[in-house]
Amino acid sequence: MMKQLLLYVFFFPSLIFSQTSDSIQSNDSNLYYQIFGSGKPILIINGGPGMNSEGFGYLAKELANRNYQCILYDQRGTGKSILKEVNAKTVTMDAMVKDIENLRQHLKIEKWTILGHSFGGILATYYSTKHPETIDKLIFSSSGGVSMNFTTSIQERLENNLTKNQLDSLTYYRRKIANGDTSLETATQRAKYLAFAYVYDKSKAPIIAERLTQVKMEINALVFNDLVAIKYDCTNSFTNFKQPVLILQGKNDIISVETALEIETAFPNSKLVLMENCGHYGWLDAYERYFNSIVNFLNT
C-alpha cells in the first residue's frame, strides 16, 4: 500500500524566470532548496515520500511566470538533502516539519502559501498543526488525507485505472521484486505498467514511468511507519483555522474524491475543485483548470 502513494514527477521545458539554489543545515540533515521567481512566497512540497523535488521544477516555473516566488526543497535524505544516518529516529514527520520551519526562518519569510501534492499534502497538513501562524493560504493538490483513512481505497482505485493486461503485467513484476529481484530491468517494467494508473491521458504514462524507479523506498517506509506510530489524524485539528484553503482533486485519481471531501470538511474556509478526466497530476490532465484555479485562488 505504501508504495502506491509515491509521487511521480517529470521534466518539462524551461520557462523564463530567475532561479537560485542553496542549502542550509537543518538539525542532523543538510537541506537543499531552490527559489524560482519573485513575488509572494509559495512553498511547494512534493510527494513521495522518498522522492526528490526535481520533477516539480515545471510546477514552480509555471507559477513563477505568474509572478510568484516558488520554493522547492529536497526532503531529508532525498536528492541533494544529505542525511548521514537514515533510520527511524532521523526520518520522522516531526523532523520533516522542523526542516520546513528552519527553511522558513532561514529565508526570513513571515507567512507563506504552501502547496502540497500527494504526500506533500499530508506533510503540509501536519506542518499546519504545528505552525498555523505561518500559513497565508493552503493548496492541496491530489493530496493524501487528514487521516490515514485515505489509504483504504487506493489499491482498488489503482487497479481500476488499469486494463487487465496492464494489471497482469504489473502483478507479474511486483511478484518478481517481492521474491528478491533487484534488477533495473524489472523495476523499469514495474514502473512502466504502474504509471498508467496515475494519469487519465495514457500518453503521459511514459513520462511518469521514467521517475518511478528513483524513489528511495527505505525513506518511504520509514515515513509511513512514523505516520502509523504517531497515529496521524488531523481531522479535528483545524476548527479555528481561518486561512483560505484550495483543494484540487481529479475525479480519476487513485486518491478518492471522498478523501478530498474529508479535507474540505476539516478546513472551515476551504474550496474544493473537482476536475473531470483527470488523474493524479492536474497539471498534466487538466492544465488550464488546474492553473486557473490556483491563480484565481491566490489572487483573491
BELVEN-V774477 format. One record per residue. N is the residue number from 1. SS is DSSP state (h for helix, s for strand, l for the rest). Layout:
# BELVEN-V774477
n->N ss->SS
n->N ss->SS
This chain:
# BELVEN-V774477
n->1 ss->l
n->2 ss->h
n->3 ss->h
n->4 ss->h
n->5 ss->h
n->6 ss->l
n->7 ss->l
n->8 ss->l
n->9 ss->l
n->10 ss->l
n->11 ss->l
n->12 ss->l
n->13 ss->l
n->14 ss->l
n->15 ss->l
n->16 ss->l
n->17 ss->l
n->18 ss->l
n->19 ss->s
n->20 ss->s
n->21 ss->s
n->22 ss->s
n->23 ss->s
n->24 ss->s
n->25 ss->s
n->26 ss->s
n->27 ss->l
n->28 ss->l
n->29 ss->s
n->30 ss->s
n->31 ss->s
n->32 ss->s
n->33 ss->s
n->34 ss->s
n->35 ss->s
n->36 ss->s
n->37 ss->l
n->38 ss->l
n->39 ss->l
n->40 ss->s
n->41 ss->s
n->42 ss->s
n->43 ss->s
n->44 ss->s
n->45 ss->s
n->46 ss->l
n->47 ss->l
n->48 ss->l
n->49 ss->l
n->50 ss->l
n->51 ss->l
n->52 ss->l
n->53 ss->l
n->54 ss->h
n->55 ss->h
n->56 ss->h
n->57 ss->h
n->58 ss->h
n->59 ss->h
n->60 ss->h
n->61 ss->h
n->62 ss->h
n->63 ss->h
n->64 ss->h
n->65 ss->l
n->66 ss->l
n->67 ss->l
n->68 ss->s
n->69 ss->s
n->70 ss->s
n->71 ss->s
n->72 ss->s
n->73 ss->s
n->74 ss->l
n->75 ss->l
n->76 ss->l
n->77 ss->l
n->78 ss->l
n->79 ss->l
n->80 ss->l
n->81 ss->l
n->82 ss->l
n->83 ss->s
n->84 ss->l
n->85 ss->l
n->86 ss->l
n->87 ss->l
n->88 ss->l
n->89 ss->l
n->90 ss->l
n->91 ss->l
n->92 ss->l
n->93 ss->h
n->94 ss->h
n->95 ss->h
n->96 ss->h
n->97 ss->h
n->98 ss->h
n->99 ss->h
n->100 ss->h
n->101 ss->h
n->102 ss->h
n->103 ss->h
n->104 ss->h
n->105 ss->h
n->106 ss->h
n->107 ss->l
n->108 ss->l
n->109 ss->l
n->110 ss->l
n->111 ss->l
n->112 ss->s
n->113 ss->s
n->114 ss->s
n->115 ss->s
n->116 ss->s
n->117 ss->s
n->118 ss->l
n->119 ss->h
n->120 ss->h
n->121 ss->h
n->122 ss->h
n->123 ss->h
n->124 ss->h
n->125 ss->h
n->126 ss->h
n->127 ss->h
n->128 ss->h
n->129 ss->h
n->130 ss->h
n->131 ss->l
n->132 ss->h
n->133 ss->h
n->134 ss->h
n->135 ss->s
n->136 ss->s
n->137 ss->s
n->138 ss->s
n->139 ss->s
n->140 ss->s
n->141 ss->s
n->142 ss->l
n->143 ss->l
n->144 ss->l
n->145 ss->l
n->146 ss->l
n->147 ss->s
n->148 ss->h
n->149 ss->h
n->150 ss->h
n->151 ss->h
n->152 ss->h
n->153 ss->h
n->154 ss->h
n->155 ss->h
n->156 ss->h
n->157 ss->h
n->158 ss->h
n->159 ss->h
n->160 ss->h
n->161 ss->l
n->162 ss->l
n->163 ss->l
n->164 ss->h
n->165 ss->h
n->166 ss->h
n->167 ss->h
n->168 ss->h
n->169 ss->h
n->170 ss->h
n->171 ss->h
n->172 ss->h
n->173 ss->h
n->174 ss->h
n->175 ss->h
n->176 ss->h
n->177 ss->h
n->178 ss->h
n->179 ss->l
n->180 ss->l
n->181 ss->l
n->182 ss->l
n->183 ss->l
n->184 ss->h
n->185 ss->h
n->186 ss->h
n->187 ss->h
n->188 ss->h
n->189 ss->h
n->190 ss->h
n->191 ss->h
n->192 ss->h
n->193 ss->h
n->194 ss->h
n->195 ss->h
n->196 ss->h
n->197 ss->h
n->198 ss->h
n->199 ss->l
n->200 ss->l
n->201 ss->l
n->202 ss->h
n->203 ss->h
n->204 ss->h
n->205 ss->h
n->206 ss->h
n->207 ss->h
n->208 ss->h
n->209 ss->h
n->210 ss->h
n->211 ss->h
n->212 ss->h
n->213 ss->l
n->214 ss->l
n->215 ss->l
n->216 ss->l
n->217 ss->h
n->218 ss->h
n->219 ss->h
n->220 ss->h
n->221 ss->h
n->222 ss->h
n->223 ss->h
n->224 ss->h
n->225 ss->h
n->226 ss->h
n->227 ss->h
n->228 ss->h
n->229 ss->h
n->230 ss->l
n->231 ss->l
n->232 ss->l
n->233 ss->s
n->234 ss->l
n->235 ss->l
n->236 ss->l
n->237 ss->l
n->238 ss->l
n->239 ss->l
n->240 ss->l
n->241 ss->l
n->242 ss->l
n->243 ss->l
n->244 ss->s
n->245 ss->s
n->246 ss->s
n->247 ss->s
n->248 ss->s
n->249 ss->s
n->250 ss->s
n->251 ss->l
n->252 ss->l
n->253 ss->l
n->254 ss->l
n->255 ss->l
n->256 ss->l
n->257 ss->h
n->258 ss->h
n->259 ss->h
n->260 ss->h
n->261 ss->h
n->262 ss->h
n->263 ss->h
n->264 ss->h
n->265 ss->h
n->266 ss->h
n->267 ss->l
n->268 ss->l
n->269 ss->l
n->270 ss->s
n->271 ss->s
n->272 ss->s
n->273 ss->s
n->274 ss->s
n->275 ss->s
n->276 ss->l
n->277 ss->l
n->278 ss->l
n->279 ss->l
n->280 ss->l
n->281 ss->l
n->282 ss->h
n->283 ss->h
n->284 ss->h
n->285 ss->h
n->286 ss->l
n->287 ss->h
n->288 ss->h
n->289 ss->h
n->290 ss->h
n->291 ss->h
n->292 ss->h
n->293 ss->h
n->294 ss->h
n->295 ss->h
n->296 ss->h
n->297 ss->h
n->298 ss->h
n->299 ss->l
n->300 ss->l
